[in-house]
Amino acid sequence: MLTPASVLYISPSHANKVSFDGKDFGDIKSKNSFIVSRVLYNDIVIHSFKINANMNDDELHTMVEIKMYEEAGLDVNKRYKITYVKKNLDFADSALVEVFAIELEKTASTLEAILKQEKYVDFLALPFLCYETLYTHKILAPKNDLFIFIDQNEAFLALYKNGEYIATKSIFTLQDMLKKLKIENIDLENEAFEKLLSSKGLDATQYSPENASLLATIQNIFVELFTKINDILLHNRNVYGFDNADRIYMSVANARVRGLREFLASFGYANSELYDYKLFKNCTSEHPFSCMMASYAFDKYTQNDMHHNCTLFVRPPSFLKTQTGKFALVMGSATILLSLYPLYLMITSSVLQSQLNELNVQNEGIKKNAAMYNAELNKRKNILNEAQQLQKEQTKNLENITKSIDELYAMKQGKKTYTDFIVHVNRLLKKYALMVRSVEQKGADKMSIEVVAKPSQRDTIAKFMEDLLKEDFIGVTTSEIRSDKEFYISKIEIAR
């Protein structure tokens, strides 16, 4: 359930109106306001019984119905709205259930003027439960609180322990007090009596000696009233541990009773704080209780808690939320869709044809581009093939050149080696003036020579061989040294 923009509370007793949007109070009904009222206390059938604390909700609901008809005397021929409060006791295995029944015809009669004006009531509250809004909005800190409401034809008290509702009882109304005055031959009108209580009340200093009898009668009425209240408190002390009232909030015809504080102090409430109902700072209504009711109802919508909504005059749902409305909406929607289907097909066909034409144009463009790209690709392939062929030819030429260079280098190196060999040996032969009889070249690294020396040069051959070794020749040997008449002949093997 959605939270309303505001609620409009209409009192069933004096038609006072108070609106509340969660922040500010007023008296104007907005377009989206939920209509709120309350049940008169005398129109409520209240019955209590104990249950096992572990009983489930379904079993409890069934028991509540049975108890109210069998024990509380509800008429099976009448229609009721029944709700209840489950209250845990100090005993872990039991709980107390307080049930409230609202009868349709009686409540309709009470709310006749409201229903004539508004046609329905969205939220119908139990008056003694409204005080919990004071704790919700942190106007009051949880304590043991006694709330007393007294009006012309309605009066009750409500007890709250640590911010939670525990009990309610009816007490003397102003009409009951006027009847008691009349028994003592004191005849007052309603307005005169209300004015008397607020201006003089229980304050003995405000009465002349001639009115001593009036003061005594009023004092007796309040003694009787608070004696009954004491009995109620004593009962709840035994059941709920409600030892004493830390605070007393009392409204008598929306006003204070003068001298009540001193009266209560002498009556045994010296430690109890006394207040009136003017607890909302931004409530300008002359009926503060109406502001409490409006705030309470708005809280319940905010909390999505309709458990204690006793209304029997429900706002009719909008047509589209009814079964007929839903069916009509479905059928209407189907009819509209069916009627639009040919148009849908025509539009869809036109859109598809347009898309097809556009795709054909794109396809032709792609074909042209593809042909152009293929021609370019073939051209580049031919160029690539020519380049590859040229590369092969150039690679082959480079290989031939490299081979020729290697061969020339090898020839040059070979020639240089052979020549160097002869030059080195010839230089040393000249050094020692040795004659060569024969030379045999064995490749680039070996040579065999026959050296001829005179007898005076006998040691020269050995020196020649020593110098060869000094010139880094690795192999210098002689196979024979012989004398041939006047000469020595030596065959020398040279290697490097």
Order of alpha helices (4+ residues) and beta strands (2+ residues): beta-beta-beta-beta-beta-alpha-beta-beta-alpha-alpha-beta-alpha-beta-beta-beta-alpha-alpha-alpha-beta-alpha-beta-alpha-alpha-beta-beta-alpha-beta-beta
